[in-house]
Amino acid sequence: MLRSISIRANHGKTPAPPAGLAPAGSRIPRLATRRPATARSFASVPGQPGATALLPDFTAIRAVRKPLTQLPVNPAHAAMQQRIRSSLDDRITFDNYVPALNRMLNYIGLEEARAPALCSFILTNLVDDRPLHLIEKHLHETLRYTIVDPATNASFIDAIGPRLAGRGQLIYSQIEPHLRDMRGKRILDFGAGSGVVTAEVRSKVSPHTIGIDVRPYGDGIIQFDGRRAPFDDGSFDCVIVTNVFHHEQHNQQCLDEVHRLLRPGGKLVVIETVPTGGTEEEARLDLGRTFLIDFTYNRLFNDADIPVPGTFETAEGWRRRLMESGFDEPEVLEHLGFDQEIVPDWHVLYVVRRNPCQ
């Protein structure tokens, strides 16, 4: 039985659209001075200063769309490119993604009048006929030389880091209430990334905390092959998995591995990205936007080779899959909302136990 359901965002109302975030640029620190760079201009509106630019139109982007002449050699990249193009071909997805993309550009620092033109530039490239890795490289380099703060000569890419300050601490604050019974216990941070959350848990909850990831993030994080972690069955009292499962195309393998690593009755704390919607059907209609936002942030804004195709699920879908993978009904299912302003992703927190009989 679900014992605790807490909807913290929007005062318990149906998940709001990404436009409901705080005003762009609020509470953003100044950026450090950087070496001079070549400025890119996206002055989208000719004529009078202060004219309002329009967001890219679905029909206009369809008109410049080119048939693919060559798929990427990498199968994962090929699948990703096909998914990008099919997502942008869907009118509902397009109409939800474009305002969210514009909002991200504003938040990171691009002036409101320039953002729609950069949106058009990004979309036009995404429907081009080049292989995905060339498109990604071109877009990332463009953003690297797009100046968003003339006073410091800071580029769009420079601006991302300061606006992410405190993200790890935010995630820790969200999971900490569910770790209070784990003091001194064996804890695994599965998909730990750079290890910010791992370090917080290790210093404040249990010194017996280990972080693992498939990427070589450096000291303190154990790298593994993504299939089988180097630990015996039932090695941990608690496993933490924050924004990991949806990145993996075959994430059932991850769910099975987490189940193996937990002792019977052990606790799993999960934060996952889910689409929004008042019903399961509405949420499924938002899957395309969720995928495109994740792709944009991880592979265009950050130049990270993260396997975004993944398998996104609705909030109910993850609950069902956790139970099908040998976990009990969630003790906690908490909607965290659009909690990380730089990326308009809706997050849900699950706290479940490994079924002692499975």
Secondary structure, 3 states (H helix, E strand, C coil): CCCEEEECHHHHCCCCCHHHCCCCCCCCCCCCCCCCCCCCCCCCCCCCCCCCCCCCCHHHHHHHCCCCCCCCCCHHHHHHHHHHHHHHCCHHHHHHHHHHHHHHHHHHCCCCCCHHHHHHHHHHHHCCCCCHHHHHHHHHHHHHCCEEECCCCEEHHHHHHHHCCCHHHHHHHHHHHHCHHHCCCCEEEECCCCCHHHHHHHHHCCCCEEEEECCCCCCCEEECCCCCCCCCCCCEEEEEEECCHHHCCCHHHHHHHHHHHEEEEEEEEEEEEECCCCCHHHHHHCHHHHHHHHHHHHHHHCCCCCCCCCCCCCHHHHHHHHHHCCECCCCEEEEEECCCCCCCCEEEEEEEEECCCC
